[in-house]
């Protein structure tokens, strides 16, 4: 839940940050 909220926040901040958020999300998923 926290991850989704964070992603939403980043998305609202800037479109460019979306790429970074996606990369971070993928990395987090792989680590998990």
Secondary structure, DSSP 8 states (H G I E B T S, - for coil): -HHHHHHHHHHHH-HHHHHHHHHHHHHHHHH-
